[in-house]
C-alpha cells in the first residue's frame, strides 16, 4: 500500500523510541509532517534527527502527557506551528509494576491509568476541540494491546487500562462520526523490539529459563510463528489514516500475528 500524506500533520505520542519511533518515521517517509511528543528530549531529538536524515519533516514537543495542562499546551503548540492536525496516534504507554490484585497499590493503578487511558482521552479532547472538529476532518488512533483481553496474572492494571481504550474509541466514533472524524483502536501483540526484549529478560530471570528459548516459545504462540514487526504495525496505522479505510471507525484492529 502506498499512501501520500503530504500536507498532513501527524502527532505521535511516545515517539522517543520503540513502535512510536517507527510509526513516526514511516509517516514522514510518506510525506507527513510529524509532531513528536514524549517526555525524553534526548530520545525525541534522535527520532527527529533520523527523520531529517531521511528527508522528512518533524517537530519536537517535550511534554508529560499525564499533566492535563501540558496536553492542552502541546496540542496548541502543534496547531500554532503547522496550522492543522490531521492524525493523532495515542501510542505512549507504561507497563506499571506487576502485582496481584490482592497486593495491588492504588499508586500503581493510578500511574498506569494516568498514562495509558486518561492522557489519551485528554489529548484527544484537546485535538478534537482545537483542530479536528473545526476542520471537519481527522483520524484518531489508540494503540492498545492483546494483553487487554488475553489477560495474565499480575497485570490487571495494564489490561484494564488498555481495554478501556476500546470503549473510549467506540464511544468517540459515535460522537464524532458525522463530523468527518474516524476513531479506531490498533491492538498489537508481541512486537519485536526493545520492550519485548526487556520483558523476555525479566521473565527469564523470574522463571529461571534461557532468554533465547523463552523468546522462541513466545514467538511460536503466534499463528504466523514469529513476532510482529514494528513496520507492520505502522502499515496498519497508515492504512487506517488513509482514504482506503474511510468507512472504518469504532473498531479494534488486531495486529497480533493471530
C-alpha positions as YAML, in Angstrom:
chain: A
units: angstrom
residues:
- id: 1
  name: UNK
  ca: [0.00, 0.00, 0.00]
- id: 2
  name: UNK
  ca: [1.33, 3.42, -0.95]
- id: 3
  name: UNK
  ca: [-0.40, 6.39, 0.67]
- id: 4
  name: UNK
  ca: [0.68, 10.00, 0.27]
- id: 5
  name: UNK
  ca: [0.42, 12.04, 3.47]
- id: 6
  name: UNK
  ca: [1.89, 15.23, 2.00]
- id: 7
  name: UNK
  ca: [0.45, 18.36, 3.69]
- id: 8
  name: UNK
  ca: [-0.92, 16.32, 6.59]
- id: 9
  name: UNK
  ca: [0.23, 16.74, 10.17]
- id: 10
  name: UNK
  ca: [0.51, 13.56, 12.23]
- id: 11
  name: UNK
  ca: [1.02, 13.57, 16.00]
- id: 12
  name: UNK
  ca: [2.72, 10.54, 17.56]
- id: 13
  name: UNK
  ca: [3.00, 10.25, 21.32]
- id: 14
  name: UNK
  ca: [5.68, 8.02, 22.80]
- id: 15
  name: UNK
  ca: [7.79, 8.91, 19.76]
- id: 16
  name: UNK
  ca: [11.08, 8.71, 21.66]
- id: 17
  name: UNK
  ca: [11.59, 5.04, 20.79]
- id: 18
  name: UNK
  ca: [10.06, 1.66, 20.02]
- id: 19
  name: UNK
  ca: [6.91, 1.44, 17.93]
- id: 20
  name: UNK
  ca: [6.37, 5.18, 18.23]
- id: 21
  name: UNK
  ca: [9.66, 5.99, 16.54]
- id: 22
  name: UNK
  ca: [8.99, 3.51, 13.75]
- id: 23
  name: UNK
  ca: [5.48, 4.85, 13.15]
- id: 24
  name: UNK
  ca: [6.76, 8.43, 13.06]
- id: 25
  name: UNK
  ca: [9.46, 7.55, 10.54]
- id: 26
  name: UNK
  ca: [7.05, 5.70, 8.28]
- id: 27
  name: UNK
  ca: [4.56, 8.57, 8.16]
- id: 28
  name: UNK
  ca: [7.38, 11.03, 7.45]
- id: 29
  name: UNK
  ca: [8.60, 8.86, 4.57]
- id: 30
  name: UNK
  ca: [5.11, 9.12, 3.07]
- id: 31
  name: UNK
  ca: [5.26, 12.92, 3.17]
- id: 32
  name: UNK
  ca: [3.62, 13.75, 6.50]
- id: 33
  name: UNK
  ca: [4.88, 16.41, 8.86]
- id: 34
  name: UNK
  ca: [5.24, 14.55, 12.15]
- id: 35
  name: UNK
  ca: [4.86, 16.15, 15.57]
- id: 36
  name: UNK
  ca: [6.85, 14.06, 18.04]
- id: 37
  name: UNK
  ca: [5.61, 14.02, 21.64]
- id: 38
  name: UNK
  ca: [7.30, 12.38, 24.64]
- id: 39
  name: UNK
  ca: [8.99, 13.12, 27.96]
- id: 40
  name: UNK
  ca: [12.59, 12.32, 26.95]
- id: 41
  name: UNK
  ca: [14.09, 15.22, 24.96]
- id: 42
  name: UNK
  ca: [17.31, 13.44, 24.04]
- id: 43
  name: UNK
  ca: [15.48, 10.46, 22.55]
- id: 44
  name: UNK
  ca: [12.99, 12.70, 20.78]
- id: 45
  name: UNK
  ca: [15.93, 14.51, 19.21]
- id: 46
  name: UNK
  ca: [17.21, 11.16, 17.94]
- id: 47
  name: UNK
  ca: [13.86, 10.43, 16.30]
- id: 48
  name: UNK
  ca: [13.72, 13.89, 14.76]
- id: 49
  name: UNK
  ca: [17.30, 13.54, 13.52]
- id: 50
  name: UNK
  ca: [16.59, 10.22, 11.83]
- id: 51
  name: UNK
  ca: [13.52, 11.69, 10.13]
- id: 52
  name: UNK
  ca: [15.53, 14.70, 8.94]
- id: 53
  name: UNK
  ca: [18.29, 12.43, 7.61]
- id: 54
  name: UNK
  ca: [15.66, 10.57, 5.61]
- id: 55
  name: UNK
  ca: [14.39, 13.82, 4.11]
- id: 56
  name: UNK
  ca: [11.30, 14.18, 6.30]
- id: 57
  name: UNK
  ca: [9.90, 16.99, 8.43]
- id: 58
  name: UNK
  ca: [9.27, 16.80, 12.16]
- id: 59
  name: UNK
  ca: [8.84, 18.98, 15.21]
- id: 60
  name: UNK
  ca: [9.78, 18.05, 18.77]
- id: 61
  name: UNK
  ca: [7.39, 18.62, 21.67]
- id: 62
  name: UNK
  ca: [8.59, 17.62, 25.12]
- id: 63
  name: UNK
  ca: [5.62, 17.06, 27.39]
- id: 64
  name: UNK
  ca: [4.41, 14.92, 30.26]
- id: 65
  name: UNK
  ca: [1.03, 13.87, 28.94]
- id: 66
  name: UNK
  ca: [-0.08, 12.84, 32.42]
- id: 67
  name: UNK
  ca: [-0.47, 16.55, 33.09]
- id: 68
  name: UNK
  ca: [-3.74, 17.96, 31.74]
- id: 69
  name: UNK
  ca: [-2.36, 21.44, 31.15]
- id: 70
  name: UNK
  ca: [0.63, 20.11, 29.23]
- id: 71
  name: UNK
  ca: [-1.72, 18.13, 26.98]
- id: 72
  name: UNK
  ca: [-3.57, 21.29, 26.09]
- id: 73
  name: UNK
  ca: [-0.36, 23.25, 25.61]
- id: 74
  name: UNK
  ca: [1.25, 20.70, 23.32]
- id: 75
  name: UNK
  ca: [-1.80, 20.48, 21.05]
- id: 76
  name: UNK
  ca: [-1.99, 24.30, 20.89]
- id: 77
  name: UNK
  ca: [1.72, 24.46, 20.03]
- id: 78
  name: UNK
  ca: [1.36, 21.93, 17.21]
- id: 79
  name: UNK
  ca: [-1.66, 23.67, 15.70]
- id: 80
  name: UNK
  ca: [0.04, 27.06, 16.05]
- id: 81
  name: UNK
  ca: [3.19, 25.86, 14.29]
- id: 82
  name: UNK
  ca: [1.71, 23.80, 11.49]
- id: 83
  name: UNK
  ca: [-1.79, 25.26, 11.13]
- id: 84
  name: UNK
  ca: [-3.56, 21.92, 11.27]
- id: 85
  name: UNK
  ca: [-3.63, 18.49, 12.92]
- id: 86
  name: UNK
  ca: [-4.89, 15.60, 10.85]
- id: 87
  name: UNK
  ca: [-3.93, 12.39, 12.63]
- id: 88
  name: UNK
  ca: [-3.44, 11.71, 16.35]
- id: 89
  name: UNK
  ca: [-1.75, 8.46, 17.31]
- id: 90
  name: UNK
  ca: [-2.01, 7.82, 21.05]
- id: 91
  name: UNK
  ca: [0.92, 5.45, 21.42]
- id: 92
  name: UNK
  ca: [2.59, 6.37, 24.72]
- id: 93
  name: UNK
  ca: [2.16, 3.79, 27.49]
- id: 94
  name: UNK
  ca: [3.78, 2.38, 30.60]
- id: 95
  name: UNK
  ca: [3.64, -1.22, 31.86]
- id: 96
  name: UNK
  ca: [3.43, -0.44, 35.56]
- id: 97
  name: UNK
  ca: [4.60, -2.81, 38.27]
- id: 98
  name: UNK
  ca: [3.37, -6.40, 38.14]
- id: 99
  name: UNK
  ca: [1.08, -7.01, 41.14]
- id: 100
  name: UNK
  ca: [-1.70, -9.41, 42.00]
- id: 101
  name: UNK
  ca: [-4.97, -7.66, 42.72]
- id: 102
  name: UNK
  ca: [-4.76, -8.87, 46.33]
- id: 103
  name: UNK
  ca: [-1.50, -6.96, 46.76]
- id: 104
  name: UNK
  ca: [-2.18, -4.08, 44.36]
- id: 105
  name: UNK
  ca: [-1.39, -0.49, 45.26]
- id: 106
  name: UNK
  ca: [-3.59, 2.40, 44.26]
- id: 107
  name: UNK
  ca: [-0.46, 4.34, 43.27]
- id: 108
  name: UNK
  ca: [0.48, 1.73, 40.66]
- id: 109
  name: UNK
  ca: [-3.02, 1.67, 39.18]
- id: 110
  name: UNK
  ca: [-3.23, 5.46, 39.13]
- id: 111
  name: UNK
  ca: [0.15, 5.75, 37.40]
- id: 112
  name: UNK
  ca: [-0.80, 3.28, 34.67]
- id: 113
  name: UNK
  ca: [-4.26, 4.74, 34.13]
- id: 114
  name: UNK
  ca: [-2.86, 8.27, 34.02]
- id: 115
  name: UNK
  ca: [-0.58, 7.44, 31.08]
- id: 116
  name: UNK
  ca: [-2.45, 4.65, 29.32]
- id: 117
  name: UNK
  ca: [-6.06, 5.87, 29.48]
- id: 118
  name: UNK
  ca: [-6.55, 9.37, 30.89]
- id: 119
  name: UNK
  ca: [-3.76, 11.00, 28.88]
- id: 120
  name: UNK
  ca: [-5.06, 9.66, 25.53]
- id: 121
  name: UNK
  ca: [-8.53, 10.90, 26.44]
- id: 122
  name: UNK
  ca: [-7.28, 14.40, 27.30]
- id: 123
  name: UNK
  ca: [-5.06, 14.64, 24.22]
- id: 124
  name: UNK
  ca: [-7.94, 13.53, 22.05]
- id: 125
  name: UNK
  ca: [-10.29, 16.02, 23.68]
- id: 126
  name: UNK
  ca: [-7.85, 18.85, 23.03]
- id: 127
  name: UNK
  ca: [-7.19, 17.70, 19.47]
- id: 128
  name: UNK
  ca: [-10.88, 17.44, 18.65]
- id: 129
  name: UNK
  ca: [-11.80, 20.83, 20.06]
- id: 130
  name: UNK
  ca: [-8.80, 22.77, 18.72]
- id: 131
  name: UNK
  ca: [-8.24, 21.15, 15.33]
- id: 132
  name: UNK
  ca: [-10.36, 18.30, 14.06]
- id: 133
  name: UNK
  ca: [-13.91, 19.47, 14.81]
- id: 134
  name: UNK
  ca: [-13.27, 22.98, 13.41]
- id: 135
  name: UNK
  ca: [-11.68, 21.44, 10.30]
- id: 136
  name: UNK
  ca: [-14.42, 18.85, 9.84]
- id: 137
  name: UNK
  ca: [-11.91, 16.04, 9.40]
- id: 138
  name: UNK
  ca: [-9.47, 13.92, 11.35]
- id: 139
  name: UNK
  ca: [-8.29, 10.50, 12.35]
- id: 140
  name: UNK
  ca: [-7.66, 9.33, 15.92]
- id: 141
  name: UNK
  ca: [-5.94, 6.07, 16.81]
- id: 142
  name: UNK
  ca: [-5.38, 4.43, 20.18]
- id: 143
  name: UNK
  ca: [-2.60, 1.87, 20.49]
- id: 144
  name: UNK
  ca: [-3.84, -0.98, 22.67]
- id: 145
  name: UNK
  ca: [-2.54, -4.45, 23.45]
- id: 146
  name: UNK
  ca: [-3.65, -8.04, 23.02]
- id: 147
  name: UNK
  ca: [-2.96, -8.30, 26.76]
- id: 148
  name: UNK
  ca: [-6.17, -6.35, 27.31]
- id: 149
  name: UNK
  ca: [-8.22, -9.47, 26.52]
- id: 150
  name: UNK
  ca: [-5.64, -12.24, 26.74]
- id: 151
  name: UNK
  ca: [-5.10, -11.44, 30.40]
- id: 152
  name: UNK
  ca: [-2.24, -12.63, 32.58]
- id: 153
  name: UNK
  ca: [-1.78, -12.81, 36.34]
- id: 154
  name: UNK
  ca: [-0.36, -9.67, 37.98]
- id: 155
  name: UNK
  ca: [-1.24, -7.46, 35.04]
- id: 156
  name: UNK
  ca: [-4.82, -6.41, 35.80]
- id: 157
  name: UNK
  ca: [-3.81, -2.74, 35.97]
- id: 158
  name: UNK
  ca: [-2.39, -2.81, 32.44]
- id: 159
  name: UNK
  ca: [-5.18, -4.91, 30.94]
- id: 160
  name: UNK
  ca: [-7.92, -2.74, 32.45]
- id: 161
  name: UNK
  ca: [-6.37, 0.48, 31.17]
- id: 162
  name: UNK
  ca: [-5.79, -0.87, 27.67]
- id: 163
  name: UNK
  ca: [-9.26, -2.40, 27.44]
- id: 164
  name: UNK
  ca: [-10.66, 0.99, 28.37]
- id: 165
  name: UNK
  ca: [-9.21, 2.41, 25.16]
- id: 166
  name: UNK
  ca: [-11.57, 0.26, 23.11]
- id: 167
  name: UNK
  ca: [-14.61, 1.61, 24.93]
- id: 168
  name: UNK
  ca: [-13.27, 5.13, 24.57]
- id: 169
  name: UNK
  ca: [-12.72, 4.72, 20.83]
- id: 170
  name: UNK
  ca: [-16.14, 3.19, 20.24]
- id: 171
  name: UNK
  ca: [-17.86, 5.98, 22.15]
- id: 172
  name: UNK
  ca: [-15.90, 8.67, 20.34]
- id: 173
  name: UNK
  ca: [-16.71, 7.08, 16.99]
- id: 174
  name: UNK
  ca: [-20.40, 7.58, 17.76]
- id: 175
  name: UNK
  ca: [-19.87, 11.14, 18.94]
- id: 176
  name: UNK
  ca: [-17.77, 12.46, 16.04]
- id: 177
  name: UNK
  ca: [-18.51, 10.13, 13.14]
- id: 178
  name: UNK
  ca: [-20.86, 12.57, 11.41]
- id: 179
  name: UNK
  ca: [-18.25, 15.32, 11.79]
- id: 180
  name: UNK
  ca: [-15.80, 13.68, 9.40]
- id: 181
  name: UNK
  ca: [-13.64, 12.17, 12.14]
- id: 182
  name: UNK
  ca: [-12.83, 8.47, 12.48]
- id: 183
  name: UNK
  ca: [-11.60, 6.77, 15.66]
- id: 184
  name: UNK
  ca: [-10.12, 3.28, 15.97]
- id: 185
  name: UNK
  ca: [-8.01, 1.14, 18.26]
- id: 186
  name: UNK
  ca: [-4.95, -0.72, 16.99]
- id: 187
  name: UNK
  ca: [-4.46, -3.85, 19.11]
- id: 188
  name: UNK
  ca: [-0.87, -5.08, 18.95]
- id: 189
  name: UNK
  ca: [0.52, -8.39, 20.12]
- id: 190
  name: UNK
  ca: [4.12, -9.41, 20.75]
- id: 191
  name: UNK
  ca: [6.15, -6.91, 18.74]
- id: 192
  name: UNK
  ca: [9.87, -7.27, 18.14]
- id: 193
  name: UNK
  ca: [11.90, -4.53, 19.75]
- id: 194
  name: UNK
  ca: [13.28, -3.08, 22.96]
- id: 195
  name: UNK
  ca: [10.14, -3.51, 25.06]
- id: 196
  name: UNK
  ca: [9.74, -7.16, 24.12]
- id: 197
  name: UNK
  ca: [13.43, -7.84, 24.78]
- id: 198
  name: UNK
  ca: [13.13, -6.24, 28.22]
- id: 199
  name: UNK
  ca: [10.07, -8.33, 29.01]
- id: 200
  name: UNK
  ca: [11.78, -11.55, 27.90]
- id: 201
  name: UNK
  ca: [14.87, -10.79, 30.00]
- id: 202
  name: UNK
  ca: [12.79, -10.11, 33.12]
- id: 203
  name: UNK
  ca: [10.52, -13.10, 32.63]
- id: 204
  name: UNK
  ca: [13.50, -15.39, 32.00]
- id: 205
  name: UNK
  ca: [15.11, -14.27, 35.25]
- id: 206
  name: UNK
  ca: [11.91, -14.83, 37.20]
- id: 207
  name: UNK
  ca: [11.27, -18.27, 35.69]
- id: 208
  name: UNK
  ca: [14.91, -19.39, 35.63]
- id: 209
  name: UNK
  ca: [14.89, -20.19, 31.92]
- id: 210
  name: UNK
  ca: [17.08, -19.34, 28.95]
- id: 211
  name: UNK
  ca: [16.02, -15.99, 27.36]
- id: 212
  name: UNK
  ca: [16.54, -17.33, 23.84]
- id: 213
  name: UNK
  ca: [14.35, -20.35, 24.45]
- id: 214
  name: UNK
  ca: [11.67, -18.19, 26.03]
- id: 215
  name: UNK
  ca: [11.74, -15.78, 23.10]
- id: 216
  name: UNK
  ca: [11.30, -18.62, 20.62]
- id: 217
  name: UNK
  ca: [8.42, -20.12, 22.62]
- id: 218
  name: UNK
  ca: [6.60, -16.80, 22.82]
- id: 219
  name: UNK
  ca: [7.06, -16.15, 19.11]
- id: 220
  name: UNK
  ca: [5.76, -19.62, 18.32]
- id: 221
  name: UNK
  ca: [2.48, -18.81, 20.10]
- id: 222
  name: UNK
  ca: [1.56, -16.54, 17.20]
- id: 223
  name: UNK
  ca: [-0.20, -18.28, 14.36]
- id: 224
  name: UNK
  ca: [2.34, -16.85, 11.92]
- id: 225
  name: UNK
  ca: [5.11, -18.41, 14.02]
- id: 226
  name: UNK
  ca: [7.05, -15.19, 14.60]
- id: 227
  name: UNK
  ca: [6.88, -11.82, 16.29]
- id: 228
  name: UNK
  ca: [5.03, -8.90, 14.73]
- id: 229
  name: UNK
  ca: [7.43, -6.32, 13.29]
- id: 230
  name: UNK
  ca: [7.04, -2.61, 14.16]
- id: 231
  name: UNK
  ca: [6.86, -1.73, 10.46]
- id: 232
  name: UNK
  ca: [3.79, -3.97, 10.16]
- id: 233
  name: UNK
  ca: [2.06, -2.00, 12.90]
- id: 234
  name: UNK
  ca: [2.96, 1.23, 11.13]
- id: 235
  name: UNK
  ca: [1.49, -0.03, 7.85]
- id: 236
  name: UNK
  ca: [-1.84, -0.75, 9.53]
- id: 237
  name: UNK
  ca: [-1.82, 2.67, 11.18]
- id: 238
  name: UNK
  ca: [-1.24, 4.39, 7.85]
- id: 239
  name: UNK
  ca: [-4.00, 2.37, 6.21]
- id: 240
  name: UNK
  ca: [-6.42, 3.43, 8.94]
- id: 241
  name: UNK
  ca: [-5.44, 7.07, 8.42]
- id: 242
  name: UNK
  ca: [-5.92, 6.82, 4.65]
- id: 243
  name: UNK
  ca: [-9.00, 7.20, 2.49]
- id: 244
  name: UNK
  ca: [-8.84, 3.45, 1.84]
- id: 245
  name: UNK
  ca: [-10.28, 3.00, 5.35]
- id: 246
  name: UNK
  ca: [-12.86, 5.77, 5.05]
- id: 247
  name: UNK
  ca: [-15.69, 3.57, 6.35]
- id: 248
  name: UNK
  ca: [-13.70, 2.04, 9.24]
- id: 249
  name: UNK
  ca: [-14.43, 3.58, 12.63]
- id: 250
  name: UNK
  ca: [-15.13, 2.40, 16.17]
- id: 251
  name: UNK
  ca: [-13.20, -0.81, 15.55]
- id: 252
  name: UNK
  ca: [-10.49, -2.86, 17.24]
- id: 253
  name: UNK
  ca: [-7.95, -3.66, 14.51]
- id: 254
  name: UNK
  ca: [-5.82, -6.61, 15.60]
- id: 255
  name: UNK
  ca: [-2.16, -6.71, 14.57]
- id: 256
  name: UNK
  ca: [-1.21, -9.71, 16.68]
- id: 257
  name: UNK
  ca: [0.06, -12.41, 14.36]
- id: 258
  name: UNK
  ca: [-3.03, -14.43, 15.14]
...
